[in-house]
């Protein structure tokens, strides 16, 4: 029983003015980052601009901050919310007034978050996500933690089968240690971070090429690149060192990102699901209900498997990319991950009848990767014909990947669940979903598949699609008929 009353309209904490101001300031800076960068470079290159116009710039910036503060105060004053037995109501807007009404039964999840500024002034934010939208519908920027928990409890309680989170009965099932987070970061896929860093640097250089070239970096360091035929070894060492430095940066980026996002990761088992809390600079706390889960994904890779590390990712209806990152638990061992899966899908491991795709699957994978190899060979051929020898390890890796992909590709279908396995030379992935939560199924057949009487089945849920690739057409049609029969005959809610 909560001591707070939400039936009458109420505002955020007065500290919300600070949060709204900080958010508006951050958004403005983010949108104007290119202009700010240009001005900063101009100031660095020409100090006379600072002497002649510095006071005007400071005065203009001060006026801008005052306007932003007034807007923040008006947003705070006009932001009011209340809750009745079935609905959440919100009024907001300065010039364009908005009245938002959300049915409690449509609320997908309620997050309690706390960024760095909110930690400093000791408030939390509460975000409400609804089914059918991949964006946060409502965010209350500043509340006391006790009031936010009370509102969260009221919003999530709309049916008799919804049980409140009882803090006394909390069962801390899993807590990730710093050691586990470091091991997760070390064994992460660093190629994604490497690609991100390369794209970032390429984009920055392209956007500000004129300003970067104005520093005449190439001229200043030109003598480092002047070498004759006897200095080839030095040139090779320099390039190898550069590659190593970039790889180290990518490695550190992955490691730091994992630790920051999952710092103090804690999983609490409740009567109707899980409570997940984590984060260093942006703390979040969310409640994961059994009936809201659309699918569960178990992931690992060769290195993580050697270290005994597995991760679980849960999906809900129309989840955004950011939401999927939040609904994940890393650092689990095999036993704990299986126990958590059974907590949602009780008999999922009871029977096992794995079916693999036809060997046509390997042919398709080989052809797909062959096109990629051809694209790689074009710049290699232009640089030097000797670089074509790099095709030997590339082809060996492709063969390993294709063979591993085929061995890991399977599906297991029973009366209640569909289990789908996939992966490659490094990663292993297993998806779990309940049959009654399937929204639709589709049989697809390309021209090449039709010649071999092979088809693929695409299964759609409220969150994403799953593909059972390259099986016989007869088997594909039998699977579709069976799934449709189970969906129609079970009479269960899909969320």
Secondary structure, DSSP 8 states (H G I E B T S, - for coil): --S---SS-B---TTHHHHHHHHHHHHHHHHTHHHHHHHHHHHHH-HHHHHHHHHHHHHHHHHHHHHHHHHHHHHHHH-EEEE-SSEEEEEE-SSS-EEEEEEGGGEEEEEEEE-HHHHHTT-EEEEEEETT-SS--EEEEEE-HHHHHHHHHHHH--STT-----GGG-EEEEE--HHHHHHHHHTS-HHHHHHHHHHHHHHHHHHTHHHHHTTTHHHHTGGGG---GGGHHHHHHHHHHHHHHHHHHHHHHHHHHHHHHHTT-EEEEETTEEEEEE-SSSEEEEEEEGGG--EEEEEEEHHHHHHT-EEEEEE-TT--HHHHHHTEEEEE-HHHHHHHHHHHSTTTTS----B---THHHHHHHHHHHHHHHHHHHHHHHH-GGGGGGHHHHHHHHHHHHHHHHHH-EEEE-SSEEEEEEE-SSEEEEEEEEGGG--EEEEE--HHHHHTTEEEEEEE-SS-EEEEEEEEHHHHHHHHHHHHHHHHHH-----
